[in-house]
């Protein structure tokens, strides 16, 4: 079995899908990358698009989603809840939202309430502080999720082969 299905999955063998609407794609090395249209989120893994949805937001984008684009973003949140692996990766830290150093009608209390509300709804929020770190985190999340699925598939195959032999 090990000749047809490697024992372990290497990151270089994973292909990340970056949504075609993503305007500032993250660097996801060592993963391979393809552009494609995703139903939900900005990042996924080829073959697991129905399981993994990662949404990336700059600090400014996140404020828009909390404010004027709230209805559209709430629909995105609803779609994300159907995915086993889901997260919002934000290119800022909690302190940014607590301080409120922005030109917007949104108060820090409103921003924090929205972010914490989405967490309690079942959407992990990953604060990455900047674009480069967001790429590292998204790459790791995608690889970890794909590797878990890989290991589950190997176990299924191992048991199916064992039953055939028996």
Backbone as JSON, one array per atom type, in Angstrom:
{
  "sequence": "XXXXXXXXXXXXXXXXXXXXXXXXXXXXXXXXXXXXXXXXXXXXXXXXXXXXXXXXXXXXXXXXXXXXXXXXXXXXXXXXXXXXXXXXXXXXXXXXXXXXXXXXXXXXXXXXXXXXXXXXXXXXXXXXXXXXXXXXXXXXXXXXXXXXXXXXXXXXXXXXXXXXXX",
  "N": [[0.81, -1.19, 0.0], [2.0, 1.26, 0.66], [3.47, 1.97, -1.57], [1.68, 2.93, -3.44], [0.26, 4.89, -2.12], [1.6, 7.44, -0.44], [3.12, 7.43, 2.83], [3.12, 9.78, 4.34], [1.88, 13.08, 3.9], [3.23, 15.72, 2.09], [3.79, 19.26, 2.31], [4.38, 20.48, -0.17], [2.98, 18.99, -1.97], [0.4, 19.75, -1.83], [-2.24, 21.63, -3.21], [-3.22, 24.84, -3.04], [-6.21, 26.68, -3.39], [-6.87, 29.83, -4.58], [-9.25, 32.25, -4.46], [-10.6, 33.79, -7.37], [-11.52, 36.35, -7.05], [-10.03, 37.42, -5.05], [-8.1, 40.08, -4.2], [-5.54, 40.78, -3.28], [-3.54, 38.49, -3.16], [-2.3, 36.07, -0.82], [0.99, 34.92, 0.04], [1.67, 31.6, -0.13], [3.6, 29.65, 0.12], [5.07, 26.64, 1.35], [3.13, 25.54, -0.3], [1.53, 24.55, -3.39], [-0.1, 26.65, -5.8], [-3.22, 27.65, -7.19], [-5.48, 29.6, -9.1], [-8.98, 30.03, -8.71], [-12.59, 29.79, -8.7], [-14.26, 30.14, -5.77], [-17.01, 29.06, -3.78], [-17.38, 30.05, -1.26], [-15.41, 32.02, 0.88], [-11.87, 32.91, 0.63], [-9.71, 31.24, 0.35], [-8.82, 27.82, -0.13], [-8.41, 24.23, -0.41], [-7.4, 22.32, -3.14], [-9.68, 19.96, -4.25], [-10.82, 19.78, -1.79], [-12.6, 21.8, -1.56], [-15.21, 21.94, -0.72], [-15.06, 21.54, 1.94], [-13.2, 23.16, 3.24], [-12.9, 26.55, 4.04], [-11.43, 29.59, 4.05], [-11.42, 32.88, 4.99], [-9.93, 35.93, 4.18], [-9.08, 39.04, 5.57], [-8.2, 42.45, 5.46], [-7.52, 44.96, 7.95], [-9.06, 47.23, 7.39], [-10.92, 46.19, 5.54], [-12.24, 44.43, 7.26], [-13.48, 46.17, 9.04], [-15.31, 47.34, 7.28], [-16.92, 45.14, 6.81], [-18.04, 44.82, 9.28], [-19.5, 47.09, 9.42], [-20.87, 48.91, 6.92], [-21.06, 46.82, 5.01], [-22.3, 44.77, 6.27], [-24.64, 43.12, 6.01], [-24.15, 41.63, 3.65], [-21.8, 40.35, 4.49], [-22.68, 38.88, 6.7], [-24.21, 36.97, 5.36], [-22.14, 35.6, 4.14], [-20.9, 34.54, 6.4], [-22.92, 32.77, 7.24], [-22.8, 30.92, 5.12], [-20.2, 29.95, 5.51], [-20.47, 28.49, 7.85], [-21.26, 25.98, 7.08], [-19.0, 24.6, 6.44], [-16.46, 22.28, 7.38], [-13.87, 23.07, 8.11], [-13.06, 26.25, 8.85], [-12.42, 29.75, 8.91], [-11.77, 33.17, 9.79], [-9.24, 35.13, 8.77], [-7.4, 37.77, 9.89], [-5.64, 40.68, 9.05], [-4.53, 42.17, 11.25], [-4.36, 43.05, 14.76], [-5.89, 42.21, 17.96], [-5.71, 44.49, 19.51], [-5.88, 46.62, 17.7], [-8.6, 46.72, 17.06], [-9.65, 47.14, 19.59], [-8.63, 49.67, 20.3], [-9.58, 51.49, 18.36], [-8.5, 53.24, 16.4], [-9.3, 54.57, 13.85], [-10.96, 56.0, 10.99], [-14.09, 56.02, 11.15], [-17.57, 55.34, 11.72], [-17.96, 53.24, 13.31], [-17.67, 51.98, 16.53], [-15.1, 50.99, 18.9], [-16.26, 49.18, 20.73], [-18.43, 48.16, 19.26], [-17.05, 46.92, 17.15], [-15.54, 44.95, 18.53], [-17.65, 43.5, 19.67], [-18.86, 42.42, 17.39], [-16.77, 40.8, 16.3], [-16.26, 39.0, 18.44], [-18.79, 37.94, 18.66], [-19.01, 36.51, 16.24], [-17.14, 34.55, 16.73], [-18.39, 33.14, 18.84], [-20.46, 32.19, 17.41], [-19.33, 30.22, 15.95], [-17.23, 30.63, 14.21], [-13.9, 30.7, 13.83], [-11.61, 33.31, 14.64], [-8.66, 34.53, 13.45], [-6.06, 36.4, 14.34], [-3.57, 38.0, 12.64], [-1.89, 40.15, 12.3], [-0.32, 41.21, 10.09], [0.07, 41.21, 6.45], [2.01, 39.38, 5.45], [2.37, 37.56, 7.61], [-0.22, 36.6, 7.73], [-0.29, 35.08, 5.4], [1.46, 32.98, 6.11], [0.02, 31.8, 8.24], [-2.43, 31.06, 6.96], [-1.46, 29.26, 5.05], [-0.48, 27.25, 6.76], [-2.85, 26.47, 8.09], [-4.36, 25.47, 5.92], [-2.69, 23.35, 5.06], [-2.59, 21.74, 7.41], [-5.29, 21.01, 7.69], [-5.68, 19.61, 5.26], [-3.82, 17.53, 5.58], [-4.94, 16.18, 7.76], [-7.3, 15.19, 6.59], [-6.1, 13.55, 4.69], [-4.85, 11.61, 6.29], [-7.13, 10.46, 7.42], [-8.29, 9.37, 5.1], [-6.3, 7.5, 4.39], [-6.56, 5.7, 6.53], [-9.16, 4.72, 6.05], [-8.74, 3.42, 3.6], [-6.81, 1.55, 4.38], [-8.32, -0.07, 6.13], [-10.31, -0.99, 4.4], [-8.8, -2.47, 2.56], [-7.77, -4.4, 4.29], [-10.13, -5.74, 4.99], [-10.82, -6.8, 2.51], [-8.77, -8.62, 2.09], [-9.18, -10.38, 4.16]],
  "CA": [[0.0, 0.0, 0.0], [2.81, 2.47, 0.75], [3.98, 2.35, -2.89], [0.67, 3.68, -4.17], [-0.2, 6.01, -1.32], [2.69, 7.75, 0.5], [2.8, 7.37, 4.25], [2.84, 11.12, 4.85], [1.62, 14.11, 2.9], [4.16, 16.85, 2.19], [3.14, 20.53, 1.92], [4.61, 20.76, -1.59], [2.03, 18.2, -2.75], [-0.93, 20.35, -1.64], [-2.53, 22.78, -4.06], [-4.18, 25.78, -2.46], [-7.02, 27.43, -4.35], [-7.09, 31.22, -4.21], [-10.41, 32.72, -5.2], [-10.26, 34.76, -8.42], [-11.89, 37.69, -6.58], [-9.06, 37.87, -4.04], [-7.35, 41.16, -4.86], [-4.16, 40.83, -2.82], [-3.31, 37.11, -2.71], [-1.26, 35.77, 0.15], [2.07, 34.0, -0.33], [1.32, 30.38, 0.59], [4.68, 28.65, 0.04], [5.5, 25.81, 0.24], [2.01, 24.96, -1.04], [1.3, 24.94, -4.77], [-1.22, 27.59, -5.82], [-4.02, 27.83, -8.4], [-6.61, 30.51, -8.97], [-10.24, 29.38, -9.02], [-13.75, 30.43, -8.11], [-14.75, 29.44, -4.59], [-18.36, 29.47, -3.38], [-17.25, 30.78, 0.0], [-14.04, 32.21, 1.34], [-10.83, 33.32, -0.3], [-8.69, 30.2, 0.24], [-9.22, 26.45, 0.15], [-7.48, 23.23, -0.92], [-7.94, 21.63, -4.32], [-10.31, 18.69, -3.89], [-11.49, 19.93, -0.49], [-13.27, 23.1, -1.61], [-16.5, 21.81, -0.03], [-14.77, 21.28, 3.34], [-12.33, 24.19, 3.79], [-13.13, 27.93, 3.58], [-10.73, 30.58, 4.84], [-11.69, 34.25, 4.54], [-8.88, 36.86, 4.59], [-9.52, 40.43, 5.63], [-7.35, 43.5, 6.01], [-8.23, 45.65, 9.04], [-10.06, 48.11, 6.77], [-11.98, 45.32, 5.01], [-13.01, 43.89, 8.38], [-14.35, 47.24, 9.52], [-16.41, 47.46, 6.31], [-17.81, 43.99, 7.03], [-18.75, 45.07, 10.53], [-20.37, 48.24, 9.19], [-21.72, 49.08, 5.74], [-21.23, 45.57, 4.25], [-22.67, 43.77, 7.27], [-25.64, 42.17, 5.5], [-23.45, 40.74, 2.73], [-20.85, 39.53, 5.24], [-23.46, 37.91, 7.49], [-24.55, 35.87, 4.44], [-20.89, 34.85, 4.0], [-20.75, 33.8, 7.66], [-23.88, 31.67, 7.18], [-22.25, 29.9, 4.2], [-19.0, 29.36, 6.12], [-20.85, 27.54, 8.9], [-21.45, 24.66, 6.48], [-17.68, 24.01, 6.2], [-15.82, 21.69, 8.55], [-12.72, 23.9, 8.45], [-13.44, 27.61, 8.47], [-11.82, 30.78, 9.76], [-11.51, 34.5, 9.25], [-7.87, 35.53, 9.07], [-7.39, 39.23, 9.83], [-4.31, 41.28, 9.02], [-4.48, 43.14, 12.35], [-4.4, 42.4, 16.06], [-7.03, 42.58, 18.78], [-5.51, 45.85, 19.97], [-6.37, 47.55, 16.68], [-10.06, 46.83, 17.2], [-9.93, 47.68, 20.92], [-8.26, 51.09, 20.35], [-10.45, 52.29, 17.5], [-7.73, 54.26, 15.68], [-9.73, 54.58, 12.46], [-11.95, 57.02, 10.61], [-15.31, 55.27, 10.89], [-18.61, 55.51, 12.74], [-17.95, 52.04, 14.14], [-16.93, 52.15, 17.78], [-14.37, 49.78, 19.3], [-17.19, 48.24, 21.36], [-19.17, 47.49, 18.18], [-16.11, 46.05, 16.44], [-15.25, 43.79, 19.38], [-18.88, 42.7, 19.8], [-19.04, 41.66, 16.15], [-15.74, 39.76, 16.21], [-16.5, 37.98, 19.47], [-20.05, 37.29, 18.3], [-18.75, 35.51, 15.19], [-16.46, 33.41, 17.37], [-19.38, 32.34, 19.56], [-21.31, 31.58, 16.38], [-18.62, 29.06, 15.43], [-16.24, 31.02, 13.2], [-12.65, 31.14, 14.45], [-10.99, 34.55, 14.18], [-7.22, 34.4, 13.62], [-5.41, 37.7, 14.18], [-2.22, 37.75, 12.11], [-1.17, 41.42, 12.38], [0.1, 41.77, 8.8], [-0.19, 40.39, 5.26], [2.97, 38.27, 5.36], [2.04, 36.58, 8.65], [-1.49, 35.98, 7.32], [0.06, 34.02, 4.44], [2.03, 31.85, 6.86], [-1.06, 31.15, 8.98], [-3.37, 30.42, 6.03], [-0.76, 28.1, 4.51], [-0.45, 26.21, 7.81], [-4.22, 25.98, 8.3], [-4.72, 24.65, 4.76], [-1.91, 22.12, 5.1], [-3.02, 20.92, 8.55], [-6.61, 20.44, 7.36], [-5.5, 18.62, 4.19], [-3.12, 16.38, 6.16], [-5.9, 15.42, 8.57], [-8.15, 14.44, 5.64], [-5.22, 12.54, 4.09], [-4.7, 10.53, 7.27], [-8.43, 9.78, 7.5], [-8.44, 8.57, 3.88], [-5.38, 6.36, 4.51], [-7.17, 4.73, 7.44], [-10.27, 4.07, 5.34], [-8.17, 2.51, 2.6], [-6.17, 0.45, 5.12], [-9.36, -0.98, 6.63], [-10.97, -1.6, 3.24], [-7.87, -3.49, 2.04], [-7.72, -5.47, 5.29], [-11.37, -6.5, 4.88], [-10.75, -7.54, 1.24], [-7.81, -9.71, 2.27], [-9.72, -11.31, 5.15]],
  "C": [[0.86, 1.26, 0.0], [3.38, 2.89, -0.6], [2.95, 3.16, -3.67], [0.19, 4.91, -3.42], [0.88, 6.32, -0.27], [2.21, 7.77, 1.95], [2.41, 8.74, 4.78], [2.7, 12.1, 3.69], [2.58, 15.28, 3.14], [3.46, 18.12, 1.71], [3.26, 20.83, 0.43], [3.63, 20.01, -2.49], [0.61, 18.73, -2.66], [-1.07, 21.53, -2.6], [-3.61, 23.62, -3.39], [-4.92, 26.45, -3.61], [-7.21, 28.83, -3.78], [-8.23, 31.74, -5.08], [-9.99, 33.82, -6.18], [-10.61, 36.19, -8.01], [-10.93, 38.25, -5.53], [-8.1, 38.85, -4.7], [-5.88, 41.23, -4.47], [-3.8, 39.45, -2.26], [-2.13, 36.98, -1.74], [-0.21, 34.86, -0.48], [1.87, 32.74, 0.52], [2.39, 29.29, 0.5], [4.82, 27.94, 1.38], [4.37, 25.15, -0.56], [2.06, 25.39, -2.5], [0.06, 25.84, -4.76], [-1.89, 27.59, -7.19], [-5.09, 28.87, -8.09], [-7.86, 29.75, -9.37], [-11.37, 30.15, -8.35], [-14.25, 29.57, -6.96], [-16.14, 29.96, -4.25], [-18.31, 30.36, -2.14], [-15.78, 30.88, 0.36], [-13.1, 32.6, 0.21], [-9.81, 32.23, -0.57], [-9.28, 28.84, 0.6], [-8.12, 25.52, -0.37], [-8.15, 22.51, -2.07], [-8.44, 20.24, -3.91], [-11.06, 18.75, -2.57], [-12.24, 21.25, -0.4], [-14.61, 23.1, -0.88], [-16.32, 21.62, 1.48], [-14.04, 22.44, 4.01], [-12.66, 25.55, 3.18], [-12.45, 28.89, 4.56], [-10.96, 31.95, 4.2], [-10.56, 35.14, 5.06], [-9.42, 38.28, 4.56], [-8.38, 41.32, 6.12], [-8.16, 44.14, 7.14], [-9.35, 46.52, 8.48], [-11.23, 47.3, 6.21], [-12.87, 44.8, 6.14], [-13.95, 44.94, 8.95], [-15.55, 47.45, 8.58], [-17.42, 46.32, 6.51], [-18.6, 44.13, 8.32], [-19.79, 46.17, 10.32], [-21.21, 48.14, 7.94], [-21.94, 47.81, 4.92], [-21.71, 44.43, 5.13], [-23.64, 42.71, 6.73], [-24.99, 41.16, 4.56], [-22.52, 39.79, 3.5], [-21.56, 38.52, 6.13], [-23.89, 36.72, 6.63], [-23.31, 34.99, 4.22], [-20.65, 33.99, 5.24], [-21.68, 32.58, 7.66], [-23.36, 30.55, 6.26], [-21.05, 29.2, 4.82], [-19.35, 28.31, 7.18], [-21.06, 26.13, 8.36], [-20.12, 23.93, 6.25], [-17.09, 23.46, 7.48], [-14.65, 22.53, 9.05], [-13.01, 25.29, 7.93], [-12.75, 28.57, 9.43], [-11.82, 32.1, 9.01], [-10.12, 34.87, 9.72], [-7.78, 37.04, 8.84], [-5.97, 39.75, 9.93], [-4.23, 42.46, 10.02], [-4.46, 42.34, 13.64], [-5.62, 42.86, 16.83], [-6.92, 44.03, 19.23], [-6.02, 46.9, 18.99], [-7.86, 47.8, 16.86], [-10.45, 47.38, 18.57], [-9.67, 49.19, 21.0], [-9.18, 51.98, 19.53], [-9.76, 53.43, 16.77], [-8.07, 54.25, 14.19], [-10.74, 55.68, 12.24], [-13.23, 56.28, 10.2], [-16.31, 55.57, 12.0], [-18.64, 54.31, 13.69], [-17.1, 52.28, 15.38], [-16.12, 50.88, 18.08], [-15.3, 48.74, 19.94], [-17.99, 47.47, 20.3], [-18.28, 46.5, 17.43], [-15.85, 44.78, 17.26], [-16.48, 42.9, 19.53], [-19.11, 41.85, 18.56], [-18.05, 40.51, 16.06], [-15.98, 38.64, 17.21], [-17.81, 37.25, 19.21], [-19.85, 36.22, 17.23], [-18.02, 34.3, 15.76], [-17.48, 32.53, 18.08], [-20.36, 31.65, 18.6], [-20.65, 30.35, 15.76], [-17.61, 29.37, 14.34], [-14.97, 31.47, 13.93], [-12.13, 32.43, 13.8], [-9.49, 34.41, 14.5], [-6.6, 35.77, 13.32], [-3.95, 37.48, 13.79], [-1.36, 39.0, 12.03], [-0.73, 42.02, 11.06], [-0.11, 40.75, 7.68], [0.73, 39.18, 5.19], [2.65, 37.17, 6.37], [0.72, 35.88, 8.32], [-1.22, 34.86, 6.33], [0.61, 32.79, 5.12], [0.92, 31.08, 7.57], [-2.03, 30.43, 8.06], [-2.73, 29.17, 5.43], [-0.76, 26.95, 5.52], [-1.83, 25.62, 8.06], [-4.61, 25.04, 7.16], [-3.99, 23.32, 4.79], [-2.39, 21.2, 6.22], [-4.37, 20.26, 8.27], [-6.5, 19.36, 6.29], [-4.82, 17.36, 4.73], [-4.06, 15.54, 7.01], [-6.8, 14.58, 7.67], [-7.36, 13.3, 5.0], [-5.09, 11.33, 5.03], [-6.0, 9.76, 7.44], [-8.64, 8.88, 6.28], [-7.54, 7.34, 3.92], [-5.97, 5.29, 5.42], [-8.33, 4.0, 6.79], [-9.76, 3.05, 4.35], [-7.54, 1.3, 3.29], [-7.21, -0.56, 5.6], [-10.1, -1.68, 5.49], [-10.11, -2.7, 2.66], [-7.81, -4.66, 2.99], [-8.97, -6.34, 5.21], [-11.39, -7.34, 3.6], [-9.88, -8.77, 1.38], [-8.4, -10.78, 3.17], [-10.77, -12.22, 4.61]]
}
